[in-house]
Amino acid sequence: MRIGVLGTGMVGVAAAGAHDVRQRHRGEGDGHADIEGVVRLAGGHRSGGHYHGAGTEQFLPLYLRFHANKILLGVIVICLLILVVYPFLFGVAISFTNREIGTEGQFVGLANFIYLSRLPSFQKSIVNTLVLVGVVQTMKLVFGLGIALLLNQAIRARQFWRGLILLPWAMPAFVAYLTWKLLYLPQGGAFNVISVGLGFGNIDFLSRELAMPSVILATFWRGFPFWVISFLAALQSVPQEQYEAAAIDGASAWQRFWHITLPGILPVVLVVVLLSTIWTTNSFENIWLITQGGPSDATMTFPVLAYYGLQTLRIGEAAAVSVAMLPVFVTMAFIGVKMLEKE
């Protein structure tokens, strides 16, 4: 039997079926047999002297089988263009203009970036961002891996501790950082109550000297559970037979960690470091809710500086702050991908 192109649906199938039925019944003059053969071939039936089609639902799965990948790919491409590519290109474009809220602005080239490079708060934000990301990521790596190794052992109430460690990550960031600000208050803050009780007197945790360490501690507390759970999942994927064989060969605990554990979880470590570094660099609520970038730019970072730019309605300069971070993210992503490919 010859069947037409599938994309034509029932028309192609019915036409081919009619031809075959007419060939089989040629000379008999039975028109009803021709029609009935076509209907049956198309998936329909005859009832009460009337012919009923199978409907397009039987042809839809077959059509989607050949075109579903194109449809899904088209939807993904459209979503990426609308949600990622267009906002990104728009932000880059306006960073080269003097655009303000309510005005179109004019192309000014690198004027915004030159202005930012001479701005003391921008220079301070570079240093603060590097300090914040470097210290927080180091603390997360050390404590996250250490706690994950501990929770991977057969300790008492292990499931309870695994669930408890998730609380800082499960808590909304808004609530978490407001709680830390209350803890840091010079008058009535929990930390100062403890400090006075121990005889150290009041300590201004939000002063110029202690503001950044206070933000670092709160940021670390909020984010380290993600590292712990990620490392714990990676540790459980390392074959136990390797540890048993190494123990039989007389390898020490440090040797087993360095030659078995670390190589086994290294791909996960690289991904977690890359993602968390980008998140920490872009973090806004931890700074804004605790110090708002102060005092005297002591905790000013890129996202907070960009927000202050938006408050002045100069979105061209604010976009330039964000675009200035782009080379850093591109470099980190490139290094991370290369290291993953090497692994």
C-alpha positions as CSV (number, residue, x, y, z in Angstrom):
1,M,0.0,0.0,0.0
2,R,1.3,3.5,-0.9
3,I,1.0,6.1,1.9
4,G,1.3,9.8,1.2
5,V,3.6,12.2,3.2
6,L,2.9,11.9,6.9
7,G,2.7,15.7,7.3
8,T,-0.4,15.8,5.1
9,G,-2.3,13.9,7.8
10,M,-5.5,12.0,6.9
11,V,-5.6,13.4,3.4
12,G,-2.5,11.5,2.2
13,V,-3.5,8.3,4.0
14,A,-7.1,8.4,2.7
15,A,-6.0,9.1,-0.9
16,A,-3.6,6.2,-0.9
17,G,-6.1,3.9,0.8
18,A,-8.8,4.8,-1.7
19,H,-6.4,3.9,-4.6
20,D,-5.7,0.5,-3.1
21,V,-9.3,-0.2,-2.3
22,R,-10.4,0.8,-5.8
23,Q,-7.7,-1.6,-7.2
24,R,-9.0,-4.5,-5.1
25,H,-12.7,-3.9,-5.9
26,R,-12.3,-2.8,-9.5
27,G,-15.2,-4.2,-11.6
28,E,-17.4,-4.9,-8.6
29,G,-19.1,-1.4,-8.6
30,D,-19.3,-1.4,-4.9
31,G,-18.8,2.2,-3.9
32,H,-19.6,1.5,-0.3
33,A,-16.7,-0.9,-0.1
34,D,-14.4,1.8,-1.4
35,I,-15.5,4.3,1.2
36,E,-15.4,1.7,4.0
37,G,-11.9,0.6,3.1
38,V,-10.7,4.2,3.2
39,V,-12.3,4.8,6.5
40,R,-10.8,1.7,8.0
41,L,-7.4,2.5,6.7
42,A,-7.6,5.9,8.2
43,G,-8.5,4.4,11.6
44,G,-12.2,5.1,11.5
45,H,-15.2,2.8,11.7
46,R,-18.8,2.4,10.4
47,S,-21.7,2.5,12.7
48,G,-25.4,2.7,12.0
49,G,-24.8,3.4,8.3
50,H,-22.5,6.4,9.1
51,Y,-18.8,6.6,8.9
52,H,-16.8,8.0,11.8
53,G,-13.2,9.2,11.5
54,A,-10.5,8.4,14.0
55,G,-9.7,12.0,14.6
56,T,-6.4,13.8,14.5
57,E,-5.4,12.6,17.9
58,Q,-4.1,9.4,16.4
59,F,-1.9,11.2,13.9
60,L,-0.6,13.8,16.5
61,P,1.8,11.5,18.4
62,L,3.3,10.3,15.1
63,Y,3.8,13.9,14.0
64,L,5.3,14.9,17.3
65,R,7.6,11.9,17.1
66,F,9.4,13.4,14.2
67,H,9.1,17.1,15.1
68,A,9.0,17.3,18.9
69,N,12.7,18.0,19.1
70,K,12.4,20.9,16.7
71,I,9.4,22.3,18.6
72,L,11.1,22.0,22.0
73,L,14.3,23.5,20.7
74,G,12.4,26.4,19.2
75,V,10.7,27.1,22.5
76,I,14.0,27.0,24.4
77,V,15.6,29.3,21.9
78,I,12.7,31.8,22.1
79,C,12.8,31.7,25.9
80,L,16.6,32.3,25.9
81,L,16.3,35.2,23.5
82,I,13.6,36.9,25.5
83,L,14.9,36.2,29.1
84,V,18.6,36.1,28.6
85,V,20.0,37.5,25.4
86,Y,17.8,40.6,25.0
87,P,18.3,41.8,28.6
88,F,22.0,41.2,28.4
89,L,22.4,43.0,25.1
90,F,20.2,45.8,26.3
91,G,22.3,46.3,29.5
92,V,25.5,46.3,27.5
93,A,24.1,48.8,25.1
94,I,22.9,51.4,27.6
95,S,26.2,51.2,29.5
96,F,27.7,53.1,26.6
97,T,25.0,55.9,26.9
98,N,24.2,58.7,29.3
99,R,20.6,57.4,29.6
100,E,18.5,58.4,32.6
101,I,15.0,57.4,33.6
102,G,12.6,59.0,31.2
103,T,15.2,59.9,28.6
104,E,16.6,58.0,25.6
105,G,20.2,59.2,26.3
106,Q,23.0,59.5,23.8
107,F,26.0,57.4,23.0
108,V,29.0,58.4,25.1
109,G,31.4,55.6,24.4
110,L,33.6,54.7,27.3
111,A,32.8,57.8,29.3
112,N,30.8,55.9,31.9
113,F,33.6,53.5,32.5
114,I,36.2,56.2,32.7
115,Y,34.0,58.1,35.2
116,L,33.7,54.9,37.3
117,S,37.4,54.2,37.3
118,R,38.0,57.6,38.9
119,L,35.2,57.1,41.5
120,P,36.5,56.3,45.0
121,S,33.4,54.2,45.8
122,F,34.0,52.1,42.6
123,Q,37.6,51.5,43.5
124,K,36.6,50.5,47.0
125,S,33.9,48.2,45.7
126,I,36.5,46.3,43.7
127,V,38.6,45.6,46.8
128,N,35.6,44.8,49.0
129,T,34.1,42.4,46.4
130,L,37.5,40.6,46.1
131,V,37.8,40.4,49.9
132,L,34.2,39.2,50.4
133,V,34.3,36.5,47.7
134,G,37.8,35.3,48.6
135,V,37.3,35.0,52.3
136,V,33.8,33.6,52.2
137,Q,34.6,31.0,49.5
138,T,37.7,29.8,51.4
139,M,35.6,29.5,54.6
140,K,32.9,27.6,52.8
141,L,35.3,25.2,51.1
142,V,37.2,24.4,54.4
143,F,34.2,24.1,56.7
144,G,31.9,22.7,54.0
145,L,34.2,19.9,53.1
146,G,35.1,19.2,56.7
147,I,31.5,19.0,57.9
148,A,30.6,16.8,54.8
149,L,33.4,14.4,55.7
150,L,32.1,14.2,59.2
151,L,28.5,13.7,58.2
152,N,29.6,10.9,55.8
153,Q,30.8,8.9,58.8
154,A,28.6,6.5,60.8
155,I,27.9,8.9,63.6
156,R,24.9,8.9,66.0
157,A,21.8,10.7,64.7
158,R,23.5,11.3,61.4
159,Q,20.2,11.9,59.6
160,F,19.2,14.5,62.2
161,W,22.4,16.5,61.7
162,R,22.1,16.3,58.0
163,G,18.7,17.8,58.2
164,L,19.7,20.4,60.7
165,I,22.6,21.7,58.6
166,L,20.1,22.7,55.9
167,L,18.3,25.3,58.1
168,P,20.4,28.3,57.1
169,W,20.0,27.5,53.4
170,A,16.3,26.9,53.8
171,M,15.7,30.1,55.6
172,P,14.7,33.0,53.3
173,A,17.7,35.3,52.8
174,F,15.7,38.4,53.8
175,V,14.9,36.8,57.2
176,A,18.4,35.5,57.7
177,Y,20.2,38.8,57.2
178,L,17.7,40.8,59.2
179,T,18.2,38.4,62.0
180,W,22.0,38.9,61.8
181,K,21.6,42.6,61.8
182,L,19.6,42.3,65.0
183,L,22.3,40.2,66.5
184,Y,24.9,42.9,65.6
185,L,23.0,45.8,67.1
186,P,25.2,47.9,69.4
187,Q,22.4,48.3,71.9
188,G,20.3,45.3,72.8
189,G,21.9,43.0,70.2
190,A,22.4,39.4,71.3
191,F,26.2,39.5,70.7
192,N,26.6,42.6,72.7
193,V,24.5,41.1,75.5
194,I,26.9,38.2,75.6
195,S,29.9,40.5,75.3
196,V,28.8,42.7,78.2
197,G,28.0,39.6,80.3
198,L,31.6,38.4,79.7
199,G,33.0,41.7,80.7
200,F,34.2,42.9,77.3
201,G,31.7,45.8,77.1
202,N,29.8,47.0,74.1
203,I,31.3,46.2,70.7
204,D,30.1,47.9,67.6
205,F,30.0,45.1,65.1
206,L,28.8,47.4,62.4
207,S,31.6,49.9,62.7
208,R,34.0,50.7,59.9
209,E,36.6,48.2,61.2
210,L,34.2,45.3,61.9
211,A,31.5,45.8,59.3
212,M,33.1,43.7,56.6
213,P,34.0,40.8,59.0
214,S,30.4,40.9,60.2
215,V,29.0,40.7,56.7
216,I,31.5,37.9,55.8
217,L,30.3,35.8,58.8
218,A,26.6,36.2,58.0
219,T,27.2,35.5,54.3
220,F,29.2,32.3,55.2
221,W,26.5,31.1,57.6
222,R,23.8,31.6,55.0
223,G,25.6,29.8,52.2
224,F,27.8,27.0,53.5
225,P,25.0,24.3,53.8
226,F,24.9,24.2,50.0
227,W,28.5,23.2,49.9
228,V,28.0,20.6,52.7
229,I,25.1,18.9,50.9
230,S,26.9,19.0,47.5
231,F,30.1,17.6,48.9
232,L,28.2,15.0,50.9
233,A,26.4,13.8,47.8
234,A,29.7,13.6,45.9
235,L,31.4,11.7,48.8
236,Q,28.6,9.0,48.7
237,S,29.4,8.4,45.0
238,V,33.0,7.4,45.7
239,P,33.3,3.6,45.7
240,Q,34.0,2.2,49.1
241,E,36.0,-0.6,47.6
242,Q,38.8,1.9,46.9
243,Y,39.0,2.9,50.5
244,E,39.1,-0.7,51.6
245,A,41.8,-1.6,49.2
246,A,43.9,1.5,50.2
247,A,43.5,0.6,53.9
248,I,44.7,-3.0,53.2
249,D,47.7,-1.5,51.4
250,G,48.5,0.5,54.6
251,A,47.5,4.0,53.3
252,S,46.9,6.6,56.0
253,A,43.7,8.6,56.3
254,W,45.4,11.6,54.7
255,Q,46.7,9.5,51.8
256,R,43.2,8.1,51.3
257,F,41.7,11.6,51.3
258,W,44.4,13.0,48.9
259,H,44.4,10.1,46.4
260,I,40.9,8.8,46.6
261,T,38.4,11.3,48.1
262,L,39.6,14.5,46.5
263,P,40.0,13.2,42.9
264,G,36.6,11.5,43.3
265,I,34.7,14.7,44.3
266,L,36.9,17.3,42.4
267,P,34.4,17.8,39.5
268,V,31.7,18.6,42.0
269,V,34.0,20.9,43.9
270,L,34.8,22.9,40.8
271,V,31.1,23.3,39.9
272,V,30.2,24.3,43.4
273,V,33.1,26.8,43.6
274,L,32.1,28.4,40.3
275,L,28.4,28.7,41.0
276,S,28.9,29.9,44.6
277,T,31.5,32.5,43.5
278,I,29.1,34.0,41.0
279,W,26.3,34.0,43.5
280,T,28.5,35.7,46.2
281,T,29.8,38.3,43.8
282,N,26.2,39.1,42.7
283,S,24.8,39.0,46.3
284,F,23.0,42.1,47.3
285,E,20.7,41.4,50.2
286,N,23.6,40.4,52.6
287,I,25.2,43.8,52.2
288,W,22.1,46.0,51.9
289,L,20.1,44.5,54.8
290,I,23.1,44.6,57.2
291,T,25.1,47.7,56.3
292,Q,23.8,49.2,53.1
293,G,27.4,49.4,51.8
294,G,28.6,51.5,54.8
295,P,29.8,52.9,56.9
296,S,31.9,55.1,54.6
297,D,31.9,52.5,51.8
298,A,33.5,49.9,54.1
299,T,31.2,47.2,52.6
300,M,30.4,48.7,49.2
301,T,30.3,46.0,46.5
302,F,29.4,46.0,42.8
303,P,25.7,45.1,43.2
304,V,25.2,47.8,45.9
305,L,27.0,50.4,43.9
306,A,24.8,49.6,40.9
307,Y,21.7,50.0,43.0
308,Y,22.8,53.4,44.2
309,G,23.3,54.3,40.5
310,L,19.7,53.3,39.9
311,Q,18.5,55.4,42.8
312,T,20.0,58.5,41.1
313,L,18.1,57.5,38.0
314,R,21.3,57.3,35.9
315,I,20.8,53.9,34.5
316,G,23.6,54.3,32.0
317,E,26.2,54.5,34.9
318,A,24.4,51.7,36.8
319,A,24.6,49.4,33.8
320,A,28.3,50.3,33.4
321,V,28.9,49.0,36.9
322,S,27.3,45.7,36.0
323,V,29.0,45.4,32.7
324,A,32.4,46.1,34.4
325,M,31.9,42.8,36.3
326,L,31.4,40.9,33.0
327,P,35.1,40.2,32.3
328,V,35.4,38.7,35.8
329,F,32.5,36.3,35.3
330,V,33.7,35.3,31.8
331,T,37.2,34.6,33.1
332,M,35.8,32.5,36.0
333,A,33.5,30.5,33.7
334,F,36.3,29.9,31.2
335,I,38.7,28.6,33.9
336,G,35.9,26.4,35.4
337,V,35.0,24.9,32.0
338,K,38.7,24.2,31.2
339,M,39.3,22.5,34.5
340,L,36.2,20.4,34.1
341,E,37.3,19.4,30.6
342,K,40.7,18.4,32.1
343,E,39.0,16.3,34.7
